[in-house]
Amino acid sequence: MIGLVVAVALGIAIGLARGGSFRNLSEAELRAVPLVFIGVLLQVGSSFAEHGGLHWLPLALVLASFACVAGFAALNFHLPGMALVAIGALCNLLVISSNGGMPVSLRALDKAGIGNPFTGAGAADVKGAHHILRPGTHLRFLADVIPITVTANVVSVGDIVIWAGLLLLVAELMVGPKGKRRRGAAPKVNARSEPD
């Protein structure tokens, strides 16, 4: 979630630096925007669902969340950055669905300075929609194997690709089509006729 906020913030900063505006961003024609908010709510809900008695619920919520993101990207595929968002969401969907949850590297958790959530009271190999990465894990390169020490977090390749797509999307939407035409237009030359 922190990475998502940082990506959007950087996109805004880059957009402003390129002469963009919040007005352009607000006037952007995006389809099915509610899917984004539903996806975020499902992600948050999956965290709370870990403490419930239904062990299948966190996984179902996470899968539904990335399905919402992929759907939003597909409906807005013509916009810059959306291809990256779609690819990232599909990467996460693939690794989660093929393993019955998102595998997490214990080594990455340690490098990120995070305590092992699979030990201690109520220890288990599965915590909500996450479980320990094992030698037999499918598509392990797409799992949560990338430590980010600054935010004490472990993320996947899919997460980073989604963030990159959102950064590009926000930056380009802030500039807007008029800004693109203005940068690409050739300078006008006032032709004056010389007297004979």
Steps between C-alpha positions, in 0.01 A plus 500: 500500500789738578652429161172590333491837678865571416444414132203736473688776687802467270271505198346825623844652564625403153179627342532837673867525404400449136247781515198284574208587725247340732230631266627280220505206740142563612379532140658173389251257349540185708261208476376291793682706767299331781694179425812668642333585829340156521842342444658706778214418739535130422874516576433669834221255572731204439727622782210509746369167372821330618365516854169337407418133502456470124846409369393522135369856528831697495612315186166561329514871585855540369419320176191715455709810569752430225216398268352849554836661420541288187145585391557872552822483299332306218217753471753786486769321301532790256644724773875523573619267773192278496681220318746486792217500755331212317824300475577552870151397608514188282840407644359515853187311399710224341728440797217522756262272313767241417612475864172553685636823645793740469829329594729713719877463525621473860840629388337809349302556820824490700677742264208741522524495879161337547434245771403156375116495503501123472649444847395571856154455646265335255789420268401361161636464149208708377399850609193628323572508125877450554709194571867409526688467172612138461731319252193370317336841465376574149613819323714589801659794313155667506452448875565752778878472480613864473585669833453876536684608811386864490137407558570164669305311239532205265345526155473312172607579146132549420467765771792700361367478143158624618661794682706590194186497287311721745791746519505529120121527481473782754795693354361482145141582599618809687673627186193423289466476122530878453835502677623216277399685185662818627832325564493323165387793288747675277562867577300738288692736271342827396577535132539854377513591135803701402433812286638492145 
